[in-house]
Amino acid sequence: MGKDEASKDDKKLRGMTSMIEEGNLSILSSCFVGLLTGIGVVLFNNAVHEIRDFSWDGIPYRGASWLREEPIEAIWERVILVPLCGGLLVSVLNVLRDALQSPGDGNLISNIKAALQPFLKAVAACITLGTGNSLGPEGPSVEIGASIAKGVSSLFDKSSKRKVSFVAAGSAAGISSGFNAAVAGCFFAVESVLWPSTADSSLSLQNTTSMVILSAVIASVVSEVGLGSEPAFKVPEYDFRSPGELPLYLLLGILCGLVSLALSKCTSYMLVTIDNVHKAVGIPRAAFPVLGGLAVGLIALAYPEILYWGFENVDILLESRPFVKGLSADLLLQLVAVKIVATSLCRASGLVGGYYAPSLFIGAATGMAYGKFITFAISQSNPMFHLSILEVASPQAYGLVGMAATLAGVCQVPLTAVLLLFELTQDYRIVLPLLGAVGLSSWTTSGQAKRKDVGDPEKLKEGNVTQKPDLSSHDPSVLSSSYSVVAKASYASNLCEVESSLCVDDSNSETKELEKRIFVSQAMRTRYVTVLMSTLLIEAVSLMLEEKQACAVIVDDDHLLIGLLTLEDIQEFSEREKDRIRISKELLVSEMCSLDGEKCRVPWTVTPGMNLFSAQMIMNTLGVSQLPVISDHVEDHKGHPVGLLDRECISLAFRAVAAREYLSYVSTPEKA
């Protein structure tokens, strides 16, 4: 017994030692990620500056405002041709990137292709930004950090469970080095990677936090050495006069939320429009970056401030540079609208860059215009209203708050936005109005965007999603229109389409590939509860309890699917109709369905031949937990339920198939 106990203690000690060594290796690896990311971001930004100096012939660093001072006859060719040539080069790089997505022969070629893809994307971003197209560098900086983190993780730590922690460290390093703001980088990693991630990590929270902090700090130090210690943009002189201003900042937050929503919706609309043009007219995808660059050049003839010129254009809006004339409120509002259109065109056309810098530009213009309007309204107010006694801050204060509020609204990173502005201003007075405006802006847009993949129309088509949500009609046109609704909804609600750096965590890519190989027929429940409209509601609940099911399929006398009854619907109905239920104990399923038209409705159906990946995208898009499975192979049995698919059985099928494939892989060498 003594020997057995000693052996067990020895195993426990070795296990603890191994865990400590793995944790230390992860910490050291995250420091390496921060170092490489800092170097990568420095090289990236220097490349952008070199391309910009070459493209614009060494124009002084005073933003694109110099174009307003030049006669249009002398500059129109350069203003149009530079973004156009940038779009042409990006088009070539996009073709190369698409070619690299084809499967390679052997692991070595596949690894080379995997390494070249992020490199070519970074080069495309350099050209996009260096030639003045209306995007920003922070998104590519995050993707550089995430790519480096994935590479380091695969080299030094083979465990896929730690991949999320490495990606978070890389993302923190990207933002930290991009804005020279380490604290904001740490919170960005939390908001964009750790909170949305569903992956289980074997590392403790303490280790993950240490990895993120160390990576962000090291990247920020490297960025300071390579790019200088100056902040991303020059903070103007500003002041706060009175606590009575807080309602004005709250109103600004709502306004910035609406502006953020306009940018997201415009981007979604442009994506759908260009996709439709590609399919209808047959214009190749490679041509769209060229057209996007041409559009930016034409717009810049009238509004040169939309060109990417570092953060010098933001400095012009905030009037933080000496000897630079400020812009009027009406011109600022025009720039907001034009910048939204130009940025959306760049994203939809295939040009490469992020939405952080455009969001800050749009927020600064919105806040400055709002501040100037408030100042004018109070100074010109009728004395009988006594508004002149209300002291308001300078427009620059509203511009700074507007930047953070718009960034939070567009990218759904409110904590990052607050800490970024606080870190750059280092002024506690800005925190209260900043929190209020950012909170309201984020709330305004929170229901309109989701970070996870809620469904790609092309992927839905690949999954043969042709089943109708309206079972009362067998008209094929209903199927087509219903599909288009899902397609439009997926574009409108996918935050990853707006800013890809918010979705750098692809730790579940292997899961998706496996889900694409598993069919609904392998996962669906073949034993489920069926009820008629004439069934007593209490009897239906008893059947669900007996079969341990959370829902029942409603069929007619011919066993055709006509509805879906869930326990959640019954509970909500019971709470709302308490008095009626007390009077009539014999309530029928049909009565509940008729009293509330939304209850018992089938949002969508799936078929046994559909894969689980497509089925889950439908569930995510519609926000449901179960879908009825109907037969589609026999003409006379269309609409007949053959099973029920829910998230629990999907998870069970995935784990079982994954385990089976693993066991088959392990046993293969033994058989050989």
Summary of the structure (lengths in Angstrom):
residues: 672
radius of gyration: 28.6
end to end distance: 40.7
largest distance: 95.3
contacts: 2380
relative contact order: 0.09
helix: 70%
strand: 5%
